[in-house]
Amino acid sequence: MNRSPDALERNQQLEFERNRERFVFLKWGASAFRNMLIVPPGSGIVHQVNLEFLARVVFGCGDGAGAVLYPDSLVGTDSHTTMVNGLGVLGWGVGGIEAEAVMLGQAISLVLPEVIGYKITGQLSPLSTSTDVVLTITKHLREVGVVGKFVEFFGAGVEQLSLADRATISNMCPEYGATTAFFPVDPAATAYLRQTKVIHSPHAHSPHSSPACDVHLDRVVNDE
């Protein structure tokens, strides 16, 4: 249904009616299994759901001296799963069999890729738009050649990019061929988590990005 003010609501209702048995089964699964979460229809596209609802950046388990923190990660069945890298969550697209194995608690393995550091400097011109930045970086990475590589962005220019810009750049991975395009966890990412109510404590804090000299990069590319 389209061209009516209530098209969204009516289409969602049809979706529930046509797939009632599937939704009932999935709802049962969410209550029957400890670590299974079902996001209902109408919540947005899967990449938006990953960013706004599911991504945590850091997970924790245990209490006191035995508490353990470990980084969030994601594997999905869509090549644009990489969008979540804009928030500092390492994620990429895999095949259906691999994704199902991960859902069942199995480890995923891959050949250690080359890590390309992409240094962003300067400030955005008042006459330029976010789209200009995204397309320019995409074009440059295609010229450099990053197929099958991990790209990690760093530099003072990263602070000038909004979370939406970062997510869009990471989302373009299939266009320039990289496996992932990772942005650091910094105050912008922390602010986004608070905005989407993932961080509830006013004292919550995420680590700032590390300078390039503190991480191992196989190659560094400048934004020129």
C-alpha positions in Angstrom: 0.0 0.0 0.0 1.2 3.5 -0.7 0.1 7.1 -1.3 -1.9 7.3 1.9 -1.0 8.8 5.3 -1.4 5.5 7.1 0.5 3.4 4.6 3.3 2.5 7.0 0.9 1.3 9.7 -1.3 -0.7 7.2 1.7 -2.3 5.6 3.1 -3.3 9.0 -0.3 -4.8 9.9 -0.3 -6.9 6.7 3.2 -8.0 7.4 2.1 -9.4 10.8 -0.9 -11.0 9.4 0.9 -12.8 6.6 3.8 -13.9 8.7 2.1 -14.5 12.0 3.4 -18.1 12.5 7.0 -17.0 11.9 6.7 -14.1 14.3 5.1 -16.3 17.0 8.0 -18.8 16.5 10.6 -16.0 16.7 9.0 -14.5 19.8 9.1 -18.0 21.5 12.8 -18.3 20.6 13.6 -14.9 22.2 12.1 -16.1 25.5 13.5 -19.7 25.2 17.2 -18.8 24.6 19.4 -16.8 26.9 21.2 -14.7 24.2 18.6 -14.3 21.4 17.0 -10.9 20.7 14.3 -10.3 18.1 13.8 -6.8 16.7 10.2 -6.3 15.5 9.3 -5.1 12.0 9.1 -1.4 11.5 12.2 -0.6 13.6 14.2 0.4 10.5 16.7 -1.2 8.1 19.0 -3.7 9.7 22.0 -1.4 9.6 20.1 1.3 11.4 19.0 -1.3 14.0 22.6 -2.4 14.5 23.7 1.2 15.2 20.8 2.5 17.2 19.6 -0.6 19.2 22.1 -3.5 19.2 25.7 -2.0 19.2 27.2 -1.7 22.6 30.9 -1.1 21.7 32.0 -2.8 24.9 30.4 -5.7 26.8 31.0 -6.7 30.3 30.5 -9.8 32.4 31.2 -10.6 36.1 31.5 -8.4 39.1 34.2 -6.9 41.2 37.8 -8.1 40.7 36.5 -10.8 38.3 34.8 -8.4 35.9 35.8 -8.7 32.3 35.3 -6.2 29.5 35.5 -7.3 25.9 34.9 -5.5 22.6 31.7 -5.7 20.6 31.8 -7.3 17.1 29.4 -8.2 14.4 29.1 -10.6 11.5 26.1 -10.2 9.2 24.8 -11.7 5.9 24.9 -8.3 4.1 27.9 -6.7 2.5 26.9 -3.4 4.1 27.1 -4.8 7.6 30.3 -2.7 7.8 28.2 0.4 8.5 28.5 -0.4 12.2 32.3 0.2 12.0 31.4 3.9 12.1 30.6 3.5 15.8 33.8 1.6 16.6 32.3 -1.9 16.4 34.3 -4.3 14.2 31.9 -5.9 11.7 31.7 -7.3 8.2 29.6 -9.4 5.9 29.9 -13.2 5.7 28.1 -16.1 4.1 24.9 -17.5 5.5 26.5 -20.7 6.8 29.2 -18.7 8.6 26.6 -16.4 10.2 24.4 -19.3 11.3 27.5 -20.9 12.9 28.2 -17.7 14.9 24.6 -17.5 16.0 25.0 -21.0 17.5 28.1 -19.9 19.4 30.8 -21.2 17.1 34.0 -19.2 16.4 34.6 -17.6 13.0 38.1 -17.7 11.5 39.8 -15.7 8.8 43.2 -15.1 7.4 44.8 -12.1 9.1 44.3 -9.2 6.6 46.6 -6.3 5.8 45.6 -3.2 7.8 45.6 0.0 5.9 45.7 3.2 8.0 43.9 6.1 6.3 44.8 9.5 7.8 42.2 12.2 7.7 43.4 15.8 8.3 42.1 19.4 7.9 38.6 20.7 8.1 35.6 20.5 5.8 35.1 23.5 3.5 31.8 25.5 4.2 31.0 24.9 0.5 31.4 21.1 0.8 28.8 18.6 2.0 29.0 15.3 3.8 28.3 13.6 0.5 31.4 15.2 -1.0 33.5 13.8 1.8 32.1 10.3 1.5 32.4 10.1 -2.2 35.9 11.6 -2.2 37.2 9.1 0.3 35.5 6.3 -1.6 37.1 7.4 -4.9 40.5 7.7 -3.2 40.4 4.3 -1.6 39.4 2.7 -4.9 42.5 4.3 -6.5 44.7 3.1 -3.7 43.4 -0.5 -3.8 42.1 -1.9 -0.6 40.3 -5.0 -1.8 40.2 -7.6 1.0 42.0 -5.2 3.5 41.0 -3.8 6.8 41.0 0.1 6.6 41.4 2.0 9.9 40.7 5.8 9.9 42.7 8.1 12.2 44.0 11.6 12.4 42.7 15.0 13.6 40.2 15.1 10.7 38.2 12.3 12.2 36.9 14.6 14.9 35.3 16.7 12.2 33.1 13.8 11.0 29.7 13.2 12.5 28.7 9.7 13.5 26.4 9.6 10.5 29.3 10.6 8.1 31.5 7.8 9.6 28.8 5.2 9.3 28.2 6.2 5.7 31.9 5.9 4.9 32.0 2.5 6.5 28.9 1.5 4.7 30.6 2.2 1.4 33.0 -0.7 1.9 31.6 -2.8 -1.0 32.2 0.2 -3.3 35.9 0.4 -2.5 36.4 -3.3 -1.8 37.6 -3.3 1.8 36.5 -6.0 4.2 36.0 -3.4 7.0 36.5 0.3 7.4 36.9 1.0 11.1 36.6 4.3 13.0 37.9 4.7 16.6 35.8 5.0 19.7 36.0 8.6 20.7 33.8 11.3 22.4 31.6 11.4 19.3 30.8 7.7 19.5 30.2 8.0 23.3 27.8 10.9 22.7 25.9 8.8 20.1 25.6 5.9 22.5 24.1 8.3 25.1 21.8 9.8 22.5 20.5 6.3 21.6 20.2 5.4 25.3 22.8 2.7 25.2 24.8 4.4 27.9 22.6 5.3 30.9 25.2 6.4 33.5 26.3 10.1 33.3 29.8 8.8 34.4 30.1 6.3 31.7 33.2 6.7 29.6 34.7 5.1 26.5 38.4 5.2 25.6 39.6 7.9 23.2 41.2 6.9 19.9 44.8 5.9 20.0 47.4 7.8 18.0 48.7 5.9 15.0 52.0 5.2 16.7 50.3 3.1 19.3 48.7 0.7 16.8 50.2 -1.6 14.2 49.3 -0.5 10.6 50.7 -2.4 7.6 50.4 0.7 5.5 49.3 4.4 5.9 47.4 6.4 3.3 46.9 10.2 3.5 43.7 11.9 2.4 45.5 13.7 -0.5 
